[in-house]
Amino acid sequence: MRKQAGQKNWMRMLAAVLLALVCATGAVAQQAPQPLVVYSNYTIKPGEEADFLEVVNKVGAPVRDKLMKEGVVLAWGVEVLLIRGAWGGGTTHSIWYAVPDWAGVEKVQMGIAAQIQKIGADEAKAAEEAKKKNQRPAMGTMERANEAWDASKTRDW
């Protein structure tokens, strides 16, 4: 009789362990991480769309494309509203990118900051050369950006 009781307890214990493993496997499968999508909304002044896209292609696109090749950025794009005000706040354009986690957001932001510094340094050298030749320096990328959109209405989501 004792032998049967011991076997029953052992079988119950085995069943409990198996049940716990099945439940744990199901819980892990349900918790697949979802990518983060970051939106930056801009209010572009009428007629300045080309300058905005030039800044996007010079500053952000190289960074996001490089990080996309590395697997940090999953996708990115630029959206243009056909109906002004649909997003509220006068937003006309949006740049978005998807990353697997917060570390990806940080890499994109750091990369864009570094790109802005690099472009600024290159443009400062070009301006210096123009001044030496008694020429008027060209407007810088960030100056063009400030002319193209209302920075006070820029929002990141």
N, C-alpha and C positions, 0 to 999 in steps of 0.2 A: 503494500500500500504506500509506504514511504517513497518507493522508487517511482511510482506513478505520480505522486504529488510533486516530486523533484522534477520530473520530465515536464509536467504541466507548467510549472513555474519557469523552467528554462524556455519552453515554447512561447509562453507569454512574453518573456523578456526579449526573445528573438523577434517576435512580431512587433513589439513596441519599438525596438531599434530600427527595424525595417520601415515602419510607418514614419518614424522621425526622419530617416534619410529621404524618403519619398517627399515628405512635406518640405524639407530643406531644399531639395532640388527644385521643386516647384516655385518656392519663394525666390531663389536665385534667378530663375528663368524669367520671372515677372519683373525683376528690377533692372532690366536693361537700361543703361543710361541714354537719355535723350539729348540730342545736340542742342546747343545754345544758339540762338539766332539774335544777332545784335543789329539794330536799326539805328541809323543816324539820319534824321530828317532835316532838310534844309529848305529855306525860303529863298529861291533864286529870283533876282530882279528880272523883269521882262527884258528880253534881248541879250541876256548874259549867259544863256544856257551853254553856248559853245565854250566860254571861259571856264564855266563850272566843270564841264566834261574834260577839258584840257587839264585842269588841276587834278581831277580824279585819275586820269590816265598817267599823270606825271608823279603824283604822290602816293596814292593808295593802291592803284592797280599793280605796280611792280611788287609791292610788299605782299599783297594778298595772293598774287600769282605764284610767287616764290614759296610762300607758306602752303599753298595748295599742293604744289609738287612734293613738299615734305610731309603732307598728310595732316597738317595742323588745321588748315582751312578746308572745309568740306565743299563749300560752294560760296559764291558771292555774286552780287549784281547791283545794278543801278535801276531804280524805278522812277518813272516820270508820270506824274498825275496828268490825266487829260482834263479833269475837272478840278480847277483850283479850289482849295478849301475842303476837299473831301476828307482829309485826315485831320482837319482842324488846325487852327493856329496859322493858317496861311502857308502850310508846307506845300512845296511844289515838287521836290525831288527827295529820294531816299537812297542811301547806300546801305546794303545789308550784307552780312556774311554769317555763315554757320560754322561753328567749331564744336569739337566733342566735349570741351570742358572749360572751366574758368582759366586754366593755364593757357589755352588757345587764345582767349580774349586778351590776356596780358601780352602774349607774343605779338599779336596783331598791333595792339596799341604801342608797344615798345618799337616795333618795326616802323610804324608810321612816324613816330617821333624822331627816330634816327634818320629816316628818309627826309623829313622836313629840315633837319639840321644839315644834312649833306647837301641838299639843294640850296639852302641858304648860304652855306660856305662857298659853293660853286658860283652862285650868283653874286656874292660879295667880291670874289676875285674878278669876275667879268666886269662888274661895276668899277672896280679899281682900274682895270685896264682901259675902260672907256674914258674915265676921268683923265688918265695920263695922256690920252689922245684928244683931249678937249671935246669929247663927245658926251652926249647925255646918256646915262645908263638906262637900260631897258627896265621896265617895271618888273619886279620880282614876282615869283609864283604866289606867295602868300599875300602880296599887295593886290594882285589880280583877284585872288580869292575874296579878299575883303571888299573889293569893288563889285564882285559878282553876286554875293549873297548877304543877307541880313543875319549876321552872326548871333544877334540877340534872340533870334527865333530858332536857332539850331537846338535840336533835342536828340538825345541818345536813349535808346530803349533796349 
